[in-house]
Amino acid sequence: MFAKRLKEARLALGISQRELGRRIGLSEEVVSSRITRYELGTSEPDFATASKLAKELGVPLAYLLADNDVLADIIFAAASMTPAEQRKLAAELKAKKKGAPKP
């Protein structure tokens, strides 16, 4: 999931793999190949690099790491809300969870 969302976010921003690598401080020798491996899922970045990628792409790190697309969409939408809206959404979700039957 990380690989797919990373590529989608990069393409949405309209930058190349090389440019993204440069922006997060990768050396010129590995800049394009490293991002390619991340996007193919053959390699995973460490936490610090994943954080830099998310920041540069303008998405929450949790969005890139979410277990499924629905959760990723919720995270992405909530990130654009004001703190007050986020608190309200969190309270609504907690209330729904309390009323839901146990799995």
Residue pairs with C-beta under 8 A, 6 or more apart in sequence:
1 65
1 66
1 67
1 68
1 69
1 72
2 38
2 41
2 44
2 50
2 64
2 65
3 38
3 39
3 40
3 41
5 59
5 63
5 64
5 66
5 72
6 38
6 39
6 53
6 57
6 64
7 39
9 57
9 58
9 59
9 63
9 64
10 17
10 20
10 35
10 39
10 57
13 57
13 58
15 23
16 32
17 31
17 32
17 35
17 36
17 39
18 31
18 32
18 35
20 35
20 53
20 56
20 57
21 30
21 31
21 32
21 34
21 35
22 28
22 31
23 56
24 49
24 52
24 53
24 56
25 52
26 34
26 35
34 43
37 43
38 44
38 45
38 53
44 50
45 53
50 61
50 64
50 65
51 61
53 64
54 60
54 61
54 63
54 64
55 61
59 76
59 79
60 75
60 76
60 79
62 75
63 72
63 75
63 76
63 79
66 72
66 75
78 86
78 89
81 89
